[in-house]
Amino acid sequence: MKLPRPLSHSSISLYNECPQKYKFKYVDKIPEKPKHFFSFGQSVHLALEYFYGPKVPQAPSLEELLARYREIWVKSGYRDENQEAEYFEEGRRILTRFHDKHAKSFHVPFSVEYNFSFEHEGVPLTGKVDRIDKLPDGRLSILDYKTGKKLAAGRLDVDSQLTMYQFACESQLGAEVGELIFYHLPTLKEHRTVRRDKPLVDELTARIMATAEGIVKDRFDPKPTENACRWCDYKPICPIYKDQYAGMPPIAARAAGEPELAALVDKYGDALAKVREAKAEADAAAGELAAALRKKNYVRAFGERYEVLAAPAVKWEFRDKKKVLDMLKKAGVYEKVLAPSAPLVNKLIEDAAVDADLRARLGEIGDRVESAELTLKIL
């Protein structure tokens, strides 16, 4: 079955919450704004992947764990530096307490960050399980970390994410799942339940097939609800709300359905990025070279492949351009420059024929910067 991407628990949930939002995200590939809670969860998950990652019978030290946490910290989505600092400290607190609780009883898990990818009746499925342990009876224990608020009552026994993980692991690993765990990291509490019975698994597979059919048949009608729509990044382009955002700039989108055009856009952007990087590097090198030439009082120098000539240059930098404009108008010389553009004002203020008093007053509100204009020749 041809889908824009394999279905995961999150994409199935998104389609069932609002098919239109699924289309914006996965078909049109319009990015959402970064969210701080996703960044925080990812940071803590990556640190715990490091904690259980080494295939050795000893946990990393607390210092090693916190050092890794600092290295992999995901900064995007935070409102400001204060909010980021608060969350960073919360993550540090969680990891410190987690290490205190589990380092002494450390064991090597059956799998960490287990990636699954398979098909169910022609529908591609994918996902990642935070941790899988092996129980004494040979069955599997599936564990999913949670960094958010307290779990809602009754969620554990019906949550479709754990059902998906059980279905995937039993389909791919050839072992029965014995228990399912939500590990709530802020409280270090493990919420356990037994494996899902067949009715819940059948309900999941029915939702998988219905979701895939809806996507293939382009059923993307919006499902507006107060809670879901309140924080949705796609409101400015949503058919339900578009009239409220008339005249606003559209959200930037990829060339959906046109991979060749999208590739050319990215190629052009990457090339310009390289030009900007090269120019910044060249400007820095030119500044160092000009300073070295001034220090030695040279106007010419040679490398192994290039020759450079230096001509004295002066520019003025003004902090208050409006004041410059007013001064030029009062002096009757505004027509000579038409605007307080740097090159024209530089020429004016360095011109000995211009009124000395005007030049002096301009000099009081500007900074004279001496430099060198470099001319490079290939040898």
C-alpha positions as CSV (number, residue, x, y, z in Angstrom):
1,M,0.0,0.0,0.0
2,K,1.5,3.3,-1.1
3,L,1.7,5.8,1.8
4,P,3.7,9.1,2.2
5,R,5.6,7.3,4.9
6,P,5.3,4.2,7.1
7,L,2.7,4.5,9.8
8,S,3.8,5.0,13.4
9,H,1.8,5.3,16.6
10,S,2.2,9.0,16.5
11,S,1.2,9.4,12.9
12,I,-1.9,7.1,13.3
13,S,-2.9,9.2,16.4
14,L,-2.4,12.4,14.4
15,Y,-4.6,11.2,11.5
16,N,-7.4,10.1,13.8
17,E,-7.1,13.4,15.7
18,C,-7.3,15.5,12.5
19,P,-6.7,14.1,8.9
20,Q,-6.1,17.7,7.7
21,K,-3.2,18.1,10.1
22,Y,-1.7,14.8,9.0
23,K,-1.8,16.0,5.4
24,F,-0.1,19.3,6.3
25,K,2.7,17.5,8.2
26,Y,3.3,14.3,6.3
27,V,1.9,14.8,2.7
28,D,2.7,18.5,2.2
29,K,5.7,18.3,4.5
30,I,5.1,21.6,6.2
31,P,7.2,21.8,9.4
32,E,5.7,22.6,12.7
33,K,7.4,25.0,15.2
34,P,9.8,23.3,17.6
35,K,8.3,22.5,21.0
36,H,10.2,22.7,24.2
37,F,8.6,19.6,25.7
38,F,9.7,17.5,22.7
39,S,13.2,18.8,23.0
40,F,13.3,18.1,26.8
41,G,11.9,14.6,26.3
42,Q,14.4,13.8,23.6
43,S,17.3,15.1,25.7
44,V,16.5,12.9,28.7
45,H,15.8,9.9,26.4
46,L,19.2,10.2,24.7
47,A,20.9,10.4,28.1
48,L,19.1,7.2,29.2
49,E,20.0,5.5,26.0
50,Y,23.6,6.3,26.9
51,F,23.1,4.9,30.4
52,Y,21.9,1.5,29.1
53,G,23.8,1.6,25.8
54,P,27.1,0.0,26.7
55,K,27.1,-3.8,26.6
56,V,29.0,-4.0,29.9
57,P,27.7,-5.1,33.3
58,Q,28.4,-1.8,34.9
59,A,26.5,1.5,34.7
60,P,28.3,4.7,33.7
61,S,29.2,7.0,36.6
62,L,26.9,9.8,37.4
63,E,29.5,12.3,36.2
64,E,29.7,10.5,32.8
65,L,25.9,10.4,32.5
66,L,25.5,14.1,33.3
67,A,28.4,15.0,30.9
68,R,26.7,13.1,28.2
69,Y,23.4,14.9,29.0
70,R,25.1,18.3,28.5
71,E,26.6,17.1,25.2
72,I,23.3,15.9,23.7
73,W,21.0,18.6,25.2
74,V,18.5,19.7,22.5
75,K,18.1,23.5,22.7
76,S,15.2,24.2,20.2
77,G,11.7,25.3,21.2
78,Y,12.3,27.0,24.5
79,R,10.7,30.4,25.1
80,D,13.9,31.9,26.4
81,E,17.1,31.1,28.2
82,N,15.4,31.1,31.6
83,Q,12.9,28.4,30.6
84,E,15.6,26.4,29.0
85,A,17.7,26.6,32.2
86,E,14.7,25.4,34.3
87,Y,14.2,22.4,32.1
88,F,17.9,21.6,31.9
89,E,18.0,21.5,35.7
90,E,14.8,19.4,35.9
91,G,16.5,16.9,33.5
92,R,19.6,16.9,35.6
93,R,17.5,16.2,38.7
94,I,15.7,13.3,37.0
95,L,18.9,11.7,35.8
96,T,20.7,12.1,39.2
97,R,17.8,10.4,41.0
98,F,17.5,7.7,38.2
99,H,21.2,7.0,38.6
100,D,20.9,6.7,42.4
101,K,18.1,4.3,42.1
102,H,19.3,2.0,39.2
103,A,23.1,2.1,39.1
104,K,23.7,-0.5,41.8
105,S,21.1,-2.9,40.2
106,F,22.3,-2.2,36.7
107,H,21.7,-4.8,34.0
108,V,22.3,-5.0,30.3
109,P,18.8,-4.7,28.6
110,F,17.7,-7.1,25.8
111,S,17.5,-4.0,23.6
112,V,17.8,-0.2,23.9
113,E,16.0,2.1,21.4
114,Y,14.7,-0.9,19.4
115,N,13.7,0.3,15.9
116,F,11.1,-1.8,14.2
117,S,10.0,-1.7,10.6
118,F,7.6,-4.3,9.1
119,E,4.4,-4.6,7.2
120,H,0.9,-5.7,8.3
121,E,-1.3,-6.7,5.5
122,G,0.6,-4.5,3.1
123,V,0.7,-1.5,5.4
124,P,4.3,-0.4,6.4
125,L,4.7,0.2,10.1
126,T,7.6,1.7,12.0
127,G,8.5,2.9,15.5
128,K,11.0,2.9,18.3
129,V,10.8,1.2,21.7
130,D,12.8,2.9,24.5
131,R,13.9,-0.3,26.3
132,I,13.2,-4.1,26.2
133,D,14.2,-6.3,29.1
134,K,14.0,-10.1,29.2
135,L,11.9,-11.6,32.1
136,P,13.1,-14.7,34.0
137,D,10.5,-16.8,32.1
138,G,12.0,-15.7,28.7
139,R,9.1,-13.3,27.9
140,L,9.7,-9.7,27.1
141,S,9.2,-6.6,29.2
142,I,8.5,-3.4,27.2
143,L,9.3,-0.1,28.8
144,D,8.5,3.4,27.6
145,Y,9.8,6.5,29.3
146,K,7.5,9.4,30.0
147,T,8.8,12.9,31.0
148,G,5.5,14.8,31.0
149,K,2.7,15.3,33.5
150,K,1.2,12.6,35.6
151,L,-0.4,9.8,33.6
152,A,-4.1,9.9,33.3
153,A,-6.0,7.3,35.3
154,G,-6.8,4.2,33.3
155,R,-4.5,5.1,30.4
156,L,-2.0,2.3,31.1
157,D,-4.5,-0.5,30.4
158,V,-5.7,0.7,27.1
159,D,-3.0,2.9,25.7
160,S,-2.5,2.2,22.0
161,Q,1.2,3.0,22.0
162,L,2.0,0.1,24.3
163,T,-0.3,-2.1,22.2
164,M,1.6,-1.1,19.1
165,Y,4.9,-1.9,20.8
166,Q,3.6,-5.3,21.9
167,F,2.3,-6.1,18.4
168,A,5.6,-5.0,16.8
169,C,7.9,-6.9,19.1
170,E,5.9,-10.1,19.0
171,S,5.8,-9.9,15.2
172,Q,9.5,-9.2,14.8
173,L,11.3,-10.8,17.7
174,G,9.6,-14.1,18.0
175,A,9.0,-13.8,21.7
176,E,5.9,-13.2,23.8
177,V,5.5,-10.0,25.7
178,G,4.9,-10.5,29.4
179,E,4.5,-7.0,30.7
180,L,4.2,-3.4,29.6
181,I,5.6,-0.4,31.5
182,F,5.2,3.3,31.4
183,Y,8.2,4.7,33.4
184,H,7.2,8.2,34.7
185,L,10.6,9.8,35.0
186,P,9.7,12.9,37.1
187,T,8.4,10.6,39.9
188,L,10.6,7.5,39.1
189,K,7.5,5.4,39.2
190,E,7.0,2.4,37.0
191,H,3.4,1.8,36.0
192,R,3.1,-1.9,35.0
193,T,0.4,-3.9,33.3
194,V,0.2,-7.3,31.7
195,R,0.3,-8.0,28.0
196,R,-2.6,-6.9,25.9
197,D,-5.4,-9.4,25.1
198,K,-6.5,-10.1,21.5
199,P,-9.4,-7.6,21.4
200,L,-7.1,-4.7,22.1
201,V,-4.6,-5.9,19.4
202,D,-7.5,-6.4,17.0
203,E,-8.7,-2.9,17.7
204,L,-5.2,-1.6,16.9
205,T,-4.9,-3.5,13.6
206,A,-8.3,-2.3,12.6
207,R,-7.3,1.3,13.3
208,I,-4.1,0.8,11.3
209,M,-6.0,-0.5,8.2
210,A,-8.7,2.2,8.5
211,T,-6.0,4.9,8.8
212,A,-4.0,3.6,5.8
213,E,-7.2,3.4,3.7
214,G,-8.1,7.0,4.6
215,I,-4.7,8.3,3.6
216,V,-4.6,6.3,0.3
217,K,-8.0,7.6,-0.6
218,D,-7.1,11.2,0.2
219,R,-9.6,11.6,3.0
220,F,-8.1,14.7,4.8
221,D,-11.1,16.5,6.1
222,P,-10.3,18.7,9.1
223,K,-11.7,17.7,12.6
224,P,-11.9,20.9,14.5
225,T,-12.0,20.7,18.3
226,E,-11.3,23.4,20.8
227,N,-8.3,21.7,22.5
228,A,-6.6,20.4,19.3
229,C,-7.0,23.6,17.3
230,R,-6.0,26.0,20.1
231,W,-2.3,25.2,19.8
232,C,-2.2,24.0,16.2
233,D,0.6,25.6,14.1
234,Y,-1.4,25.1,10.9
235,K,-4.3,27.3,11.8
236,P,-3.3,30.1,9.3
237,I,-3.6,27.7,6.4
238,C,-6.4,25.4,7.7
239,P,-9.7,25.6,5.7
240,I,-11.6,26.0,9.0
241,Y,-9.6,29.1,10.1
242,K,-8.2,30.6,6.9
243,D,-10.5,33.6,6.9
244,Q,-9.2,34.6,10.3
245,Y,-5.7,34.8,8.9
246,A,-6.4,36.6,5.5
247,G,-3.5,38.7,4.4
248,M,-0.9,37.1,6.7
249,P,2.2,35.6,5.2
250,P,1.8,31.9,4.4
251,I,3.7,29.2,6.2
252,A,6.8,28.1,4.3
253,A,6.2,24.8,2.6
254,R,8.3,22.3,0.7
255,A,7.6,21.6,-3.0
256,A,5.1,18.9,-2.1
257,G,4.9,16.1,-4.7
258,E,7.7,17.6,-6.8
259,P,10.9,16.0,-5.5
260,E,13.1,17.4,-8.4
261,L,12.0,20.9,-7.7
262,A,12.5,20.4,-3.9
263,A,16.0,19.1,-4.6
264,L,16.9,22.1,-6.7
265,V,15.6,24.5,-4.0
266,D,17.8,22.7,-1.4
267,K,20.8,22.7,-3.8
268,Y,20.5,26.4,-4.3
269,G,20.1,27.1,-0.6
270,D,23.1,24.9,0.3
271,A,25.2,26.7,-2.4
272,L,24.3,30.1,-1.0
273,A,25.1,28.9,2.5
274,K,28.5,27.9,1.3
275,V,29.0,31.3,-0.3
276,R,28.1,33.0,3.0
277,E,30.5,30.8,4.9
278,A,33.3,31.4,2.4
279,K,32.6,35.2,2.5
280,A,32.7,35.3,6.3
281,E,36.0,33.4,6.2
282,A,37.4,35.6,3.5
283,D,36.4,38.8,5.4
284,A,38.1,37.5,8.6
285,A,41.2,36.7,6.7
286,A,41.2,40.1,4.9
287,G,40.9,41.9,8.3
288,E,43.9,40.0,9.7
289,L,45.9,40.6,6.5
290,A,45.1,44.3,6.5
291,A,46.1,44.7,10.1
292,A,49.4,42.9,9.4
293,L,50.2,45.1,6.4
294,R,49.4,48.3,8.5
295,K,51.7,47.1,11.3
296,K,54.6,46.6,8.9
297,N,53.7,49.6,6.8
298,Y,53.5,47.5,3.7
299,V,51.3,48.1,0.6
300,R,52.3,44.9,-1.2
301,A,52.9,41.3,-0.1
302,F,53.3,37.9,-1.7
303,G,52.2,34.4,-0.9
304,E,53.1,31.3,-2.8
305,R,50.1,31.5,-5.1
306,Y,48.8,35.1,-4.7
307,E,49.9,38.7,-4.6
308,V,48.0,41.4,-2.7
309,L,48.1,45.2,-3.0
310,A,46.7,47.5,-0.2
311,A,45.3,50.9,-0.8
312,P,44.4,53.1,2.2
313,A,40.7,53.4,2.8
314,V,38.5,55.3,5.3
315,K,34.9,54.7,6.3
316,W,32.6,56.3,8.8
317,E,30.1,54.5,10.9
318,F,27.1,56.4,12.3
319,R,25.0,55.3,15.1
320,D,22.1,57.8,14.5
321,K,21.3,58.0,10.7
322,K,18.4,60.3,11.3
323,K,20.6,62.9,12.9
324,V,22.9,62.7,9.9
325,L,20.0,63.3,7.6
326,D,18.8,66.3,9.5
327,M,22.3,67.8,9.6
328,L,22.8,67.3,5.8
329,K,19.5,68.9,5.0
330,K,20.2,72.0,7.2
331,A,23.6,72.4,5.5
332,G,21.9,72.2,2.1
333,V,24.0,69.3,0.9
334,Y,21.4,66.6,1.1
335,E,21.0,66.6,-2.7
336,K,24.6,65.4,-3.0
337,V,23.9,62.2,-1.2
338,L,20.1,61.8,-1.4
339,A,20.3,59.4,1.6
340,P,22.6,58.9,4.5
341,S,24.2,55.9,2.7
342,A,27.6,55.1,4.0
343,P,29.7,55.4,0.8
344,L,28.2,58.8,-0.1
345,V,28.5,60.2,3.4
346,N,32.1,58.9,3.6
347,K,32.9,60.8,0.4
348,L,31.3,63.9,1.7
349,I,33.0,64.0,5.0
350,E,36.4,63.3,3.5
351,D,36.0,66.0,0.9
352,A,38.1,69.1,1.9
353,A,35.8,71.3,-0.3
354,V,32.8,70.6,2.0
355,D,32.2,73.1,4.8
356,A,34.6,72.3,7.6
357,D,32.0,73.0,10.4
358,L,29.6,70.4,8.8
359,R,32.4,67.9,8.5
360,A,33.4,68.5,12.2
361,R,29.8,68.0,13.4
362,L,29.4,64.8,11.4
363,G,32.6,63.6,12.8
364,E,31.3,64.1,16.4
365,I,28.4,61.7,15.8
366,G,30.4,59.1,13.8
367,D,33.4,56.8,14.1
368,R,36.3,57.1,11.6
369,V,37.6,53.6,10.8
370,E,40.8,53.3,8.9
371,S,41.3,50.2,6.8
372,A,42.9,49.0,3.6
373,E,41.2,48.0,0.3
374,L,42.9,44.8,-0.8
375,T,43.4,43.8,-4.4
376,L,44.3,40.2,-5.0
377,K,46.2,38.8,-8.0
378,I,47.0,35.3,-8.9
379,L,50.8,34.8,-9.4
